[in-house]
Amino acid sequence: MPTHSETKRLPYTARQMYDLVADVNSYPKFLPWNSAARIRTRRPVEPGGEEMEADLVISFKVFRERFGSRVTLWPDQMKIDTEYLDGPFRHMKSNWAFRDIPGGCEIDFHVDFEFRNAILQGIIGVVFNDAMTRVVRAFERRAAELYGPAPL
């Protein structure tokens, strides 16, 4: 079961980075291996959150898989939680937390998942850490596109 945890410091506000990660519909524009995104439903959840069910299509080599997830947005706490609903995984969870710090923000990211398909799990297992690094870097590049490059 691959897991990945990472803490990043970036020169953007926590709100900017939260908004970027919460914009699931835009993922195909910048995330590697993400070829499509669709929000199925949206509804408020207490206290002060929003829950959406979203479909993402992941394309990797000869594999193309759709999966559904429940994304819970907590704007007041600056957190985003994702749970697996349906598709090619046995399970999948991810969590994001955003905090303002002097000069920018700190982001904590954690993902834990396992594919049902042993072949796909084996392929991902070999490149998992590189893949997660590329995903996190894609969010950083997107932030630079939207909010301007990081100061030197």
C-alpha positions in Angstrom: 0.0 0.0 0.0 1.8 3.1 -1.2 1.7 6.1 1.1 3.2 9.5 0.7 3.4 12.4 3.1 5.1 15.8 2.4 5.3 19.2 3.9 6.0 22.1 1.6 6.6 25.8 2.2 5.5 28.0 -0.7 5.5 31.8 -1.2 1.7 32.0 -1.6 -1.0 32.4 1.0 -2.7 29.4 2.5 -6.0 30.6 0.9 -4.5 30.8 -2.6 -3.1 27.2 -2.3 -6.4 25.9 -0.7 -8.4 27.4 -3.6 -6.0 25.9 -6.2 -6.3 22.4 -4.7 -10.1 22.8 -4.2 -10.6 23.6 -7.9 -11.0 19.9 -9.0 -12.4 20.9 -12.4 -9.1 22.4 -13.3 -7.0 19.4 -12.6 -6.8 18.2 -16.2 -5.2 21.5 -17.2 -2.1 20.9 -15.1 -1.9 17.5 -13.2 0.1 14.7 -14.9 -1.9 11.7 -15.9 -5.2 13.4 -15.2 -7.2 13.5 -18.5 -10.6 14.5 -17.3 -12.5 15.7 -14.2 -16.2 16.1 -13.5 -18.1 17.2 -10.4 -21.1 14.8 -9.9 -22.7 16.6 -6.9 -22.1 19.4 -4.4 -23.7 19.9 -1.0 -23.0 21.8 2.2 -21.9 19.9 5.3 -21.7 21.1 8.9 -19.9 22.9 10.3 -19.2 25.3 7.4 -17.9 22.8 4.8 -18.8 21.6 1.4 -18.8 18.0 0.1 -18.5 17.1 -3.6 -18.5 13.9 -5.4 -16.0 14.0 -8.3 -14.9 11.7 -11.1 -11.3 11.9 -12.3 -9.9 10.0 -15.3 -6.3 8.9 -14.8 -4.3 7.9 -18.0 -1.0 6.1 -17.4 0.7 4.3 -20.3 -1.9 1.8 -21.6 -4.2 2.2 -18.6 -7.1 4.6 -18.5 -9.2 4.5 -15.4 -12.1 6.6 -14.0 -12.5 6.8 -10.3 -14.9 8.6 -8.0 -14.1 10.3 -4.8 -15.8 12.3 -2.1 -13.9 15.6 -1.6 -14.7 17.5 1.6 -13.7 21.1 1.7 -13.2 22.8 5.1 -12.5 26.5 4.2 -12.5 27.8 7.8 -9.9 25.1 8.9 -8.1 25.3 5.5 -8.3 21.5 5.1 -9.4 19.2 2.2 -10.1 15.5 2.8 -10.7 13.0 0.0 -12.1 9.5 0.2 -12.5 6.9 -2.5 -16.0 6.0 -3.8 -15.6 3.8 -6.8 -13.2 2.8 -9.6 -9.9 0.9 -9.8 -8.7 1.3 -6.2 -9.1 -1.0 -3.2 -8.9 2.2 -1.1 -7.7 5.8 -1.4 -7.5 8.7 1.0 -5.8 12.0 0.9 -5.6 15.0 3.2 -4.4 18.5 2.6 -3.8 21.2 5.3 -2.8 24.8 4.6 -1.3 27.3 7.2 0.0 30.8 6.7 3.5 31.3 7.9 5.9 34.3 7.5 6.6 34.7 3.8 4.0 32.3 2.5 2.3 29.1 3.6 3.0 25.6 4.7 1.2 22.7 3.1 0.9 19.2 4.6 -0.2 16.5 2.1 -0.8 12.8 2.7 -2.1 10.1 0.4 -2.6 6.4 0.9 -4.0 4.1 -1.8 -3.9 0.7 -3.3 -5.1 -0.4 -6.8 -7.2 -3.5 -7.3 -5.3 -4.4 -10.4 -2.0 -6.1 -9.4 -0.3 -5.1 -12.7 -1.2 -1.4 -12.3 -0.2 -1.5 -8.6 3.2 -3.0 -9.6 3.8 -0.3 -12.2 2.8 2.4 -9.8 4.9 0.9 -7.0 8.0 1.2 -9.0 7.5 4.9 -9.8 5.3 5.9 -6.9 7.6 8.4 -5.1 8.6 10.0 -8.4 4.9 10.2 -9.4 3.9 11.9 -6.1 6.8 14.4 -6.5 5.6 15.2 -10.0 2.0 15.8 -8.7 3.1 18.1 -6.0 5.4 20.0 -8.4 2.4 20.4 -10.8 0.5 22.2 -8.0 3.5 24.4 -7.4 3.8 25.3 -11.1 0.1 25.9 -11.3 0.4 28.3 -8.3 3.2 30.2 -10.2 1.0 30.4 -13.3 -2.0 31.7 -11.3 -0.3 33.9 -8.7 3.0 34.8 -10.2 6.5 33.2 -9.8 8.1 32.8 -6.4 10.5 35.6 -5.5 14.1 34.6 -5.6 
